[in-house]
Amino acid sequence: MICEICKDEAFLAQKAEVATTSDLGIAQDLLDTLIAHKDGCVGMAANMIGVNKRIIAFDNEGEYMVMFNPVIVKQSGPYEAEEGCLSLTGTRKTKRFQSIKVQWQNENFQTRIKTFTGWTSEIIQHEIDHCEGIII
């Protein structure tokens, strides 16, 4: 289901709760909403659709990917970026990392670890910030 985009900064500033197998439907709603906004959006976190769960969805080099409970376990190559967000007006400057190693759970709640670089890395960092309640 395509959901409305949450713009409530007080809600967006809350740290997300751990996702469980009962949240698979939320992940599908998140993907549906991301795809509906694909012309202006490359990633979303569950709080952007009004659900305070640690779930992100993003464009991973042309294929959509969902992560449950993602955590950055290693990062390198800091740089300054300027990003926009469907939930917030304008763009904001922030520090990002060229390379990140992420641990997450897939849709079967199996733990995965992978290193991401470049643009995909930046998208994931932005969405994990949402999970942490960080508004850049």
N, C-alpha and C positions, 0 to 999 in steps of 0.2 A: 504494500500500500504506500502511495506517495504521501508523505507527511508535510505539514507546515514547518517552515524554518523558524526555530526559536531565536528570538533576538533579546531575550531578557538577560541582561548582564549579571544580575544577582544569581539567577539559576545557572548560567554558564560558568560562574566563578566557583561553583561547588565541585569538590573532588568526587569523581565517579565511583560508584560501588562496583565490586567485583561481579563480573558476568558469570552466569551459570548456564547449564543446558536448557533451562526454561526460557532463556533469552534468545533462542534461535529465531523466533519470529521478529524480534526487534532488529536483528541483523538483516533480515530480508527487507523490512521496511526501510532500513538505512540504505541498503543497496538500491532499492526502487527509487528512493528520493534522490540519491546521488546520480543515478542514470537520468532521471528527469531533469536534472540541472547540469548535465554534462557539458553544455556549451560554456558555462561560467564557473565550473567547480570540478576539482580533481580529487577531493577527499572530504570525508565527513566523519564526525564523531557522534555517538548516540545522543549526547546532550543537545546537539544541533537540531534534533527532532523531538526534543522535550523529554528524553529518557536518560536518567542519571545512571548509566551503566558504562563500564569500561569496554566499549566496542568501537572499532573504527573500520571504515571501508574506504578504499582508495583505488585510483587508477595505477596499476603496477605495469608500466610500459605497455599499455594497450589492453591489459586484462584486469578486470576488477578483482580485488582481494579483500577479504574480511579478516580482521584479527580480533580475538577475544583476549582481554587482559594483557595488552602489549606493554612491555617494559624495555627501555633502552638499557642494555647492559655494558655497552662500550661505545665510545664516540671519539672521532678524531677529525682534524682539519677544520677548525672553526672559521666562520666567515660571517659577514653581515648580509642580511637579506631584508627585503621589503615584501610583505605579504598582505593579501586581502582575504576576506572571509565572508561567506554568505550571511553569517549571524551578526556581523559587525560592519559599521560603515567605514569607508575609506581604506587606506592601507597603513600598515605599521611596520616600523623597523624592528628587527630582532636578530639575535645571534643563532646561527644554525651550524651544523657540522656536516662536512662533505661525506663522511662515512659513519654509519651507525650499525651496531649489532643489536638486533631486537629478539627478545624472547616473547612468545605469545602462544595462544592455543588456537587450533583450527576449529572448524565446525564440528569435529568429532571430539573436541576438547583434548586433543593430543598436543603435547608441548612441542613447539618448533623453535629453532634458532637460526637466524640468517642475517648476513650482512647486506645492507642496502647502501647505495651510493647515489650521488648527484640529485637530480630532481625528485626521484622517488623517495630518497632519504629526507629531503626537505618536507615533502607532503606528510610523511609519517610523523616527523617531529612536530609539525603543526597540529596534527590530530591527537597525538599523545599529550601535547600541552592542554588541549580541550579536556582530556580525561583527568588531568591534574588540576583542573579549574584555573589554569593560567590563561589570562586574556592578554594577548600581546597588543 
